[in-house]
């Protein structure tokens, strides 16, 4: 599965480069987290190619300011919070009353390395926002994804999935000490397994799913990290600003980070593919030894674990 194509792109490829010469007129796209950071950059690029991009957001007022004046982008007018299932249901009903198909769903919203918090049902917040909310959203929108007859579902993971496999015995840190990085790692592994499960289950409906590691990008996602933590990642500039002095295969600008998201969403190079983890605008290799600085851990693309997680999610979480 995890064999680079190779695509001919690189870590320096931008989202706008990916959509050059691609016509998305008539395509309907939903992007969670589409009003900030990587999601916003993806929305701009895809809308510029003619797609109709719909953005649900937790903070409608803030999102409205961010999306103002961008052609072909529509903001859902009510709150959609991925940690609140009732808001996901309401968004799904709103979308289904207006559109009979969904060509592309991009699951970009999430939280990272936050102190222990739980959603209204008692689920640990990082797995709630990064995995559970998108699991429920996909379920809700399956009829429209099937009607597209060629839909793609793109879900953001992270290199942080290296920190932790999924723990079926205690995914909510009820019986084990909470560690914000292990929780984030588990949530990002879950996101990758979600793509594998969706691809396996709905390939017969011509729905293909992809996981993206966008790279290391300094956005609002890092708001919970201290200056010392960011400095340890090399993400504090000499002048004290948050960000990188130099970029490489891992450290990227926002537009470079969004490129792999957009590539997975629309590139014809991926026709016939699915269930794969991608980075640097290509299918990533399997991470088989610690000398490798790229790739995906086997636990994040394991088909048996993905199917088990999909089926047991209603039992594992409240």
N, C-alpha and C positions, 0 to 999 in steps of 0.2 A: 504493500500500500504506500509506504512512505519513501517513494523514490522521486527525487527532483526530475523535472521534465527534460531538460532545463528550459526555463521560460525566456531567457535572454534579458530579463530585467535584473535589478540589483537593489541594494539597500538605499541607493540614492534616487530611485524612481519615485515620482510624485503621483498623487491621486489624479491630478489633471492630465498627466502623461498617459495614464491607463485609459482614460475615456476618449482620448484622441481617436477620431475616426470610428467611434461607436455611437450608433443612433439608438436612443432609449425612448423615443416617442411612443406613447401608448403603454409604457411600463408603469406599474404601480409599485412603489417601494415604501416600506415602513422602516424607520430607524429609531430604535430606543436610544436615548442618550444623544439624539441628533441635534441638540441645541448647544453643545459644548464640545471642545476638544476634538478628538478623533471622529466622533459622530457628526459634528458640525462640518468638519472638513469633508467627510464622505458625502454628506447631504449636498454640499455646494457642488462637488464634482459631478455627482450623479444627476442633479437637477440641471446642470449646465449641458448635459448630453440629451436633455429632453424628457427625462423621467418625471413623473409626478411623485414627489417625496412627501410622506406624511410623518410628522414627528409628534409622538406623545411625550409629555414631560411631567416631572413631579412639581416643578415650580413654573407655572404657566406664565406669570408676569416676567420672570427673568428670561424664559425661553422666547417670549414674544419680542423682547428687545434684541436678542441674539439673532433671530431669524428675520427681522424686519427688512423688507426690500429685496429678499432673495427670490427670484422668479422660480415658479414651479414647486415651491415648498409651502406646505400647509401645516399649521400647528393645530393639534387637537385641543379644543377649547377648555377641556376640563383636566383636573389632575389625573395623571396615571402614575402611581407609585408601585414599583415592582415588588415591594414588600407587602402590598395590600391587595389581596386577590379580588376584592370587590371592584377596585378601580380598573383592574385588568379586564374583568368581565364587562364593565361599562364601556371601556374603550372598544373591546371586540364587537359589542352590539352596535356602537356608533359606526365603526368601519363597515360592518356587514350591511348596514342600512344604506350605505353609499356606494359600495364597490362589490362586484360579484367575483373578483379575482384579486390575488396578491402575487405578484411576480417575484419579489425579493423581500425577505425579512432579514434585517441586520440587527442583531442583538449586541448593542454596543454599550449600553448603560451598565453601571456597576459601582461598587465601592471597594476601597483597598486599605488593608492593614489598619482598621479602625479598632478602638477599644471595644471590649465585649458589649454587645447590644443585642437585643432580641426583637423580632417583629411582634405584631399583636397576637400572633398564635404561638409564640414562644420559640420560634426557630431562630438560630444564630443568624445575625443580620448579613454577614458577608455571603453565606450560601443562599440566603433568602433573596438578596438583590441580584447576585451574579448568576445564580442557577435556577432557583425555584420560580421566580417571576417569569423568566423566559420559558421555562417548561410549561407553565400555565398559559402563557401567551401563544405558544405554538399549538397547544391543544385547541385553544379557542379559535385560531385562524386556520386550522387544517382544511376546512371546506374550501376556503378561498385559495389556499396554496395549491390544492389539488386541481382547481378549476383553471389555474394558470397554464397547466400542461407544459411544465418546464421551469418550475419555481426553484429558487435557491434560498437556503437558509444559512446565514453567515453569523457565527457566534464568536465573540472575542474571548480568547483565553489569555495566557501570558506565560513568559518563561517561569513565572512563579509556580507553575504547576509542578516544577521539579521539587518543590519543597514538600509535597505531600500527595500520596495517593488518596483515593476516596475511602473513608472509614465507615463501612456499613454498620459497625457495632456501636458507634457513638458520633454521628455526623454533626450533632448540635452541641458538642462539648458539655454534655450534662454530667458525665461521669469522669471526664478527664480535664486537666487544667487547660484553661484557654490560652492559646498563643496566637497572636494576631497574624503572624506570618504563616503558621501552619494552617490556620483557618482560611487565609487568602489562597494559599496553595491548593487546599482541598476544593475550594470554590472554583478555581480555575481548571482543575482537573475535571470537576463535574461539568463545566462548560464544554470541555473537549469531548467528554463522554456523551453529552447531549447531542452533539453533531453526529457522532458515530451511530447512535441509536436512531436518530431521525433518518439518516441516510439508509440504514439497513431496513427500517420498517416501511419507509414510504418511497423507496426507489421505484416500486411498481407503479406508483402514482406520478412518476416523473418529477419527484422532488429530490433534489440533491443538497447535501449539507456540508459545510466546510467550517473548520476552526482556524482562527487567525491569532498568531502572535505578532502584534504590530511593531514590536521593538520597545525600547525604553524611551519614553517620551515624557517630558515634564509638563503636565497639565494640571487642572484642578483636581484630578483624581488623587493627587499626592497631598491633599490639604491636611490630612491627619498626621503626616510625618513631620518630625521636628527638623530644625536646621541641621542638627548633628546627624540625624539619620540620612538626610539628603546628601550631606557632605560625604558620608561614608560610601554613598553610591556615586560620588563624583558629580553630583548634580547641583553644586553651588559654584557660581562663577567667581572669578577673582574680585569682582566688584560687589559681591554679596548677593547678587540676584540668583533666583532659582533658575537652573538651566545648565546646559553643557557648553563648555568652551569649544569642544571639537566633537565631530560626529564620526561614527564608524558603522560596522555592520549591525550593532545593537542600539547605539544611541542615535536617535533620529529627530528630525523636525516633525511637526505635526503633519504636514503634507506628505512626508515620506512614510510616516507611520500609518496614515490612512490609505496609502497605495495598496497594501496587501488586502485590506478590507474591500476596496473597490475592485481589485483584480479578482478576488474570490466571488464577488457579486455578479460580475458581468463578462469576464474574459472568456472568449471562445476557446482559449487554450485548455480550459477545464471541462469542456464538453465531454461527457462520458466518465468523468471522475466524480468522486464523492466520498465523504467520510474521512477526509484527510486533513491533517494539520499543516498549515502553511505559514511561511515567514519569508521576508525579503522577496515577495512577489514570486514565490515558487513553492512547490511541495517540499516540506522539510524532511531531512533524513531522520531515521530513528536514532535516538540518543543511546548509544550502546556502551560508552565508557566515559569516565570523568575527564578525559583529555579533550573531549569535544566541547566546543563553545556554542554549538547550535543544536537544534533538533528537538524531538518530542520523546518523552519517556514512554515506554511501552504501556504503562498503566493508564495513560491518558487516551490510548487508541485501542484498548482491549475490547473486542466486540462482546465478549461474554459479560464483562463488567458493565459495559454500556447498556446492554439489554436488561441486566439485572437492576441497574439504577433506574432506568425508565419504568420498569414494572413495579419496583418497590417504593418509588418516591411517595405515593399516597400513604404507605404504611410507615415510612421512615420519618415523615414530617407532618406537622400538625396543620 
